[in-house]
Amino acid sequence: MNILCSGNPAHNTVASAVKKYFTEAAFASRKTGYDLRFWDPGSEAYFRKHIINYNIFINSSYICNGGQLALLETTHEEWSAAGIRGHIINIGSTAEYIGVNDSQAKNKIYASYSIQKRALRDRSLQLNGVNGIKTTHIIAGGINDGLPGHENWLDLTHIARTISWVIDHPCLIPLIEIQANYI
């Protein structure tokens, strides 16, 4: 199992929990030579060249302008061409449910985030099983990123444990949701 996870594990993110849970995982961030926004010449080619060295991709970092969706599609294209029957795990958000008509979505940035996460989910579901590649979309709600007020939100370790369970499960798991226990 060769794992690549988007994100910098030095920050309090899903990537940091993945690093603790999967000690052999590699990470794709600007710190490790990747620019996952694909804005600079060569950044997409760099990702395409390296993604074929892995058979599990944890697409955990929100990247503006549809970056997570581009990573899903690019990984699927490269693995399909190389005959890699891997597993792409996309980290979504309960913000997917908000959409553009919700009062919280009046903030343009939040509305865009919601739409991008929903598009990621829908494309992940479309690609699941195509060319022997599994895709799983994990909807995570209220992640405890260490910021004040987030103490009772979803612990990052629970997300890493869910990822491990999904990877080890013999069935296709196209969609799963995990939230903190607020009760």
Protein Blocks (a to p, Z undefined) as FASTA:
>chain_A
ZZddedjfkbccfklmmmmmmmmbccddfknopafkomaghklmmmmmmmmmpcbdcdfb
cceehlmmmmmmmmmmmmmmnopacdddddddfklmnommbmklmpmklmmmmmmmmmmm
mmmmmmgopahiacdddddehiaehiahilmmccfklmmmmmmmmmmpmbdcfbccdddd
fZZ
